[in-house]
């Protein structure tokens, strides 16, 4: 098939590269000429394992091209994916200006029978506004659908190829059949539904996963109060098949491009309909206070954080990505700086980005965890990079005189840390 993918951000690049790899002819479209120039040169402006090789392979084969020209991309496309961002506005609502702008730009160029797929995360009913925008311009027959993405940064290609499910929301059988054919090479159960239900599936999934994380963090606070080990508690709970193990992992809170904005968005459109989403709101409030809880716990071990030398390992919101959006690590650093601490930090991928776009954070950047450790009295693990999971405690003891290790992701063995001569501090441990 011939496809157009509007938006060359995270979702757009993964979508266009994977479908091109299946043998489709794909155009990636973006209004950012500099980004298109970068992509044409074979460079990926974000870090995602395996994506660079996939993109280069399909550009070389001629199956994947990038352009700023909507006519070139859309006029022959059987399916047009809208993959632009929907960030939060000041009220916590999803900002749909990019979705509507993309709809207006693609509308004049649609061919008869094309399917316009909203892959961007949008509130239920947003497709009705998209339809109004397109209908004002085009005279051809087209179909609307919603096919939400469920990608995890750091494993997005695997998640695209082998998802648990593929949700196809459309009110038209012809569009449904076309999208089923397009997704044939992809594994996973097919969920066929209407458009609004598909849109709500996406928000509900993210809200539920965020709630599991906040639930684990609340139980961790209880474990701290009673001297229990939250990791043992969560292991016992997660073995129940009705609950499951995934996302029951306490730490410094959730961040990233999806959970924070989607939780705020579902709360916002719930309020608009007069629906009180108290459970989801509770998850949001717990996450908002988790960094404060962590700071207070650190403060109980180091009463005078003013002028304390603090090492932070990790700046990205999670391991295997350079994404710092809503990163709890950066919020933690902000809170420590406000208390007068001196911060030394290292991240395998995100440091350069933070240095460039967060100049207000007075961080002493280091090129390795060893360089961080030699200068500090407490080392905080803020991101779950594999490099930090496999931290050599013997080497740490040789290069550093630090006293405390605060395991903000609960990825180290407390006994091993203590045997190495450090004081271990975890979340709920």
Protein Blocks (a to p, Z undefined) as FASTA:
>chain_A
ZZddehjafklmmmmmmmmmnopacddddfblklmmmmmnopafbdcehklmmmmmmmmn
opaccdfbfklmmmmpfbdcdfbdcdddfkopacfklmmmmmmmmmmmpcehiacddfbd
cdehklmmmmmmmmmmmmcdcdddddddfddehilmmmmmmcfbdcdddfbfklmmmmmm
mmmmpgcjdddddfklmmmmmmmmmmmmmmmmmmmmmmmmmmmmnopafklmmmmmmmpm
knopghpaccebpedjklmmmmmmmmmmmmmnopacfklmmmmmmmmmmmmmmmmmmmmm
mmblghpacddedjbfbehiabfghiaklmmmmmmmmnopacddddfklmmmmmmmmmml
ccdddfbfklmmmmpcbdcdfbfcfklmmocfklmmmmpccfbdcdfkopacfklmmmno
pacddehZZ
